[in-house]
Amino acid sequence: GAFVVEINLEPTPITSFADISIRGKSGIVLPQIVKALT
């Protein structure tokens, strides 16, 4: 199976299936993740 990362403001129906679930706005969270990985 695929590794699933969910970024959302609130839990969704797939939250329990996600490997990682992050609460927040993707426009804020994603740049922080990219910066941490580069």
C-alpha positions as CSV (number, residue, x, y, z in Angstrom):
1,G,0.0,0.0,0.0
2,A,0.8,3.6,-0.3
3,F,2.1,5.9,2.5
4,V,-0.7,8.4,3.2
5,V,-0.1,11.9,4.7
6,E,-3.3,13.9,5.4
7,I,-3.1,17.6,5.9
8,N,-6.4,19.2,6.8
9,L,-7.9,21.6,9.3
10,E,-10.1,19.0,10.8
11,P,-10.3,15.2,10.9
12,T,-11.9,13.6,7.8
13,P,-13.3,10.1,7.0
14,I,-9.8,9.0,5.9
15,T,-8.0,10.2,9.0
16,S,-8.0,6.8,10.6
17,F,-6.4,5.3,7.5
18,A,-3.6,7.9,7.1
19,D,-0.1,7.0,8.2
20,I,0.4,10.7,9.3
21,S,-2.4,13.2,9.9
22,I,-1.4,16.9,10.3
23,R,-3.9,19.6,11.4
24,G,-3.3,22.9,9.7
25,K,-3.6,24.8,6.5
26,S,-1.7,23.2,3.7
27,G,-0.3,26.5,2.5
28,I,1.4,26.9,5.8
29,V,2.2,23.3,6.6
30,L,3.7,22.2,3.3
31,P,6.4,24.9,3.0
32,Q,7.5,24.1,6.5
33,I,7.8,20.4,5.6
34,V,9.8,21.2,2.5
35,K,12.1,23.5,4.4
36,A,12.7,20.8,7.0
37,L,13.5,18.2,4.4
38,T,15.9,20.3,2.3
